[in-house]
Amino acid sequence: MAKVSAPFEITGTLDDLTFYKSSDQNLVRTKGKPGITKEQFATSEIFIPIKKHGIEYGYCSFKSRVFRLLAKQFYDRAKEVSFAGRVNKLLFEILEEDTLNQRGERKLEIGLQIPDLDEILLHFEGNKLRPLDKVCYKNITFDWHENTINLSSINVESDINWPEIEANRIHFQLAIANWNCKEDIFENHYSNEIILERSNAESLLAFQLDKLQTKDLWIAFLFIGFSNKERRKIKPLHKKWNTTTIIGIHNFTIK
């Protein structure tokens, strides 16, 4: 940027030079170079990888709408601001497992057919600030034959990492869902909610949960939340203290 020394004020454009006044100074600068035009972006081969990535990521974003509904009641009570973006990223990681179609045309339902899908989906958190292994010290898995978790009881004082703010009750609930990714449909069921007071005693975890009738991809979710009860008033803690975690999958899509 250059200053103009003249006995008169100059404004306007001359070739590539633009004259203007700022803070009682006469200044001059060259015109900025234009960016990429729409025509260049549409026709240049340089941008093909970017466009293919955009197509696939947009496709995953569309598919994520149904994925977030699989356990919506839980995610409404346990998630943080990055949740939607992390779901998109999760589904894109699965999409990349499709080796049958070329980039830009890959399909999520093909990626879901890999044998080691559990390495991607298991332990996905609605709230990454409170992952399950930081909330519960017990190893929790889902048994599809029994339609429940591997724990029949728990000591909520010694087995749970309680929030830093005041809470005296803990909430447990299960959900299972069948996800038909290709057709964008699902079936889900929620168990009874078990509410336990904070105490140093072993408490039973007796869940009742209907079985799924459709068979595509089964996903099991665990919700753990906290609340504080004073006399007759119950105040649920903010969702940042709760956790919703995928604890089991059963894949019928493998061919």
C-alpha positions in Angstrom: 0.0 0.0 0.0 1.4 3.4 -1.0 0.6 7.0 0.0 -0.2 9.7 -2.6 1.5 13.0 -2.2 -0.4 15.7 -4.3 -1.8 19.1 -3.7 -5.3 17.7 -4.5 -7.3 14.6 -3.6 -7.4 11.6 -6.0 -10.1 9.0 -5.9 -11.2 6.3 -8.3 -9.5 3.6 -10.4 -6.7 3.9 -12.9 -5.8 0.7 -14.6 -4.8 -1.6 -11.7 -4.6 1.2 -9.2 -7.3 2.2 -6.8 -7.1 5.6 -5.1 -9.0 6.2 -1.9 -9.0 8.3 1.3 -8.6 6.7 4.8 -8.0 8.4 8.1 -7.2 11.7 6.3 -4.6 10.1 4.1 -4.6 9.6 0.4 -3.7 6.0 -0.3 -3.4 3.8 -3.4 -3.4 0.0 -3.8 -3.5 -2.5 -6.7 -6.6 -4.4 -7.5 -6.8 -7.8 -5.9 -6.7 -10.8 -8.2 -10.1 -12.5 -8.7 -10.7 -15.9 -7.2 -11.8 -19.0 -8.9 -14.9 -18.5 -11.1 -17.9 -20.9 -11.1 -17.0 -21.9 -14.7 -13.4 -22.8 -13.7 -14.6 -24.8 -10.7 -17.1 -26.6 -12.9 -14.7 -27.5 -15.7 -11.3 -27.8 -14.2 -10.1 -31.4 -13.4 -8.1 -30.0 -10.5 -11.4 -29.6 -8.5 -12.8 -33.1 -9.3 -11.5 -34.7 -6.0 -13.0 -31.7 -4.0 -16.4 -32.1 -5.7 -16.5 -35.9 -5.2 -15.6 -35.4 -1.5 -18.4 -32.8 -1.2 -20.9 -35.2 -2.8 -20.1 -38.0 -0.5 -20.0 -35.9 2.6 -23.3 -34.3 1.8 -24.7 -37.9 1.2 -23.5 -38.9 4.7 -25.0 -35.7 6.2 -28.4 -36.7 4.7 -28.1 -40.3 6.0 -27.1 -39.0 9.5 -30.7 -37.6 10.0 -32.0 -41.1 10.5 -29.0 -42.3 12.5 -29.6 -39.5 15.0 -33.2 -40.7 15.4 -32.2 -44.2 16.4 -31.9 -43.2 20.0 -33.2 -39.6 19.8 -34.6 -39.6 23.4 -31.1 -40.5 24.7 -29.2 -38.0 22.5 -31.6 -35.2 23.5 -30.4 -35.8 27.1 -26.7 -36.5 26.5 -24.8 -34.7 23.7 -22.6 -31.7 23.1 -22.2 -29.2 20.3 -20.0 -31.4 18.1 -22.4 -34.3 18.1 -24.0 -33.7 14.6 -20.6 -33.1 13.0 -19.2 -36.2 14.7 -22.0 -38.4 13.3 -21.3 -37.1 9.8 -17.6 -38.0 10.3 -18.5 -41.4 11.7 -20.7 -42.3 8.7 -18.1 -41.0 6.2 -15.6 -43.3 7.8 -17.9 -46.2 7.2 -18.6 -45.0 3.6 -14.9 -45.1 2.9 -15.1 -48.9 3.5 -17.0 -49.3 0.2 -14.4 -50.6 -2.1 -16.9 -51.7 -4.9 -17.7 -48.2 -6.1 -15.4 -45.4 -7.2 -15.0 -42.2 -5.2 -17.9 -39.9 -5.5 -20.3 -42.9 -5.9 -19.7 -44.9 -2.8 -22.7 -46.1 -0.8 -23.0 -46.3 3.0 -25.0 -49.5 2.9 -22.0 -51.2 1.2 -19.6 -49.8 3.8 -21.8 -51.2 6.5 -21.2 -54.8 5.3 -17.6 -55.0 6.6 -17.0 -57.7 9.2 -15.2 -55.4 11.6 -17.8 -52.7 11.7 -17.8 -52.9 15.5 -14.4 -51.2 15.5 -16.0 -48.1 14.1 -19.4 -48.0 15.7 -18.9 -49.5 19.1 -18.4 -46.9 21.9 -19.5 -44.0 19.8 -20.5 -41.3 22.3 -23.4 -38.8 22.2 -21.4 -36.7 24.6 -17.6 -37.0 24.1 -17.1 -34.9 27.3 -18.4 -37.8 29.4 -17.5 -41.1 27.7 -18.9 -44.3 29.2 -15.5 -45.5 30.5 -15.1 -42.3 32.4 -18.6 -42.5 33.9 -18.9 -46.2 34.8 -15.9 -48.2 36.0 -17.6 -51.5 35.0 -17.1 -53.0 31.5 -20.6 -52.9 29.9 -21.6 -55.0 26.9 -24.9 -55.9 25.3 -26.1 -59.5 25.1 -28.4 -59.9 22.1 -29.6 -63.4 23.2 -30.7 -62.1 26.6 -31.7 -58.7 25.2 -29.9 -56.9 28.1 -26.5 -55.8 29.4 -24.0 -58.1 31.1 -24.5 -56.5 34.5 -27.4 -57.6 36.7 -26.4 -55.2 39.6 -24.2 -52.2 40.4 -22.9 -50.3 43.3 -23.5 -46.7 42.2 -21.2 -45.2 44.9 -18.1 -47.2 44.0 -18.8 -48.1 40.3 -19.8 -44.6 39.1 -17.9 -41.4 38.6 -20.4 -38.9 39.8 -20.6 -35.3 38.4 -18.6 -32.5 40.1 -21.9 -30.7 40.9 -24.5 -31.9 43.4 -26.4 -35.0 42.3 -28.0 -37.8 44.4 -29.8 -39.9 41.8 -28.6 -41.8 38.7 -30.7 -42.9 35.7 -30.1 -46.0 33.6 -31.9 -46.9 30.4 -31.4 -49.1 27.4 -32.5 -48.7 23.7 -32.1 -51.0 20.7 -32.7 -50.1 17.1 -32.7 -51.8 13.7 -31.3 -49.5 11.0 -32.1 -50.0 7.4 -29.7 -47.6 5.9 -30.6 -48.2 2.3 -34.3 -47.4 2.8 -33.7 -44.8 5.5 -36.1 -46.5 7.9 -35.7 -47.9 11.4 -37.3 -49.7 14.3 -36.4 -49.0 17.9 -37.5 -49.8 21.4 -36.7 -48.2 24.8 -36.5 -50.1 28.1 -37.8 -49.0 31.4 -35.8 -46.3 33.2 -34.1 -47.5 36.3 -33.5 -44.7 38.9 -31.3 -45.3 41.9 -30.4 -43.2 44.8 -26.8 -42.6 45.6 -25.7 -45.1 48.2 -22.9 -47.6 48.9 -25.1 -50.7 48.3 -25.5 -53.2 45.5 -28.6 -52.4 43.4 -30.4 -54.6 40.8 -30.5 -53.6 37.2 -33.6 -55.2 35.8 -34.4 -54.0 32.3 -37.5 -54.9 30.3 -37.0 -54.5 26.6 -39.0 -55.6 23.6 -37.2 -57.5 20.9 -36.6 -56.2 17.4 -38.7 -57.7 14.6 -36.7 -56.4 11.6 -33.1 -57.5 10.8 -30.7 -55.2 9.1 -28.2 -53.6 11.5 -29.0 -53.9 15.2 -27.5 -51.2 17.5 -27.8 -51.1 21.3 -27.5 -47.9 23.3 -27.0 -47.2 27.0 -28.0 -43.9 28.7 -26.7 -42.9 32.1 -27.9 -39.6 33.5 -28.0 -37.8 36.8 -30.4 -35.7 38.8 -30.7 -34.0 42.2 -33.8 -34.5 44.3 -34.6 -32.1 47.2 -37.8 -33.1 48.9 -40.4 -33.4 46.1 -38.4 -31.5 43.5 -36.3 -33.3 41.0 -33.8 -31.3 38.9 -32.1 -33.2 36.0 -28.5 -32.2 35.5 -27.4 -30.6 32.3 -26.9 -33.0 29.4 -23.2 -32.3 29.5 -22.9 -34.6 32.6 -24.7 -37.5 31.0 -23.6 -40.2 28.6 -25.2 -42.0 25.7 -23.1 -44.8 24.2 -23.3 -47.5 21.6 -22.6 -50.7 23.5 -23.5 -53.4 21.0 -24.1 -54.2 17.3 -25.3 -57.2 15.5 -24.8 -57.0 11.7 -27.2 -58.9 9.4 -25.9 -56.9 6.3 -22.7 -58.9 5.8 -22.9 -60.9 2.6 
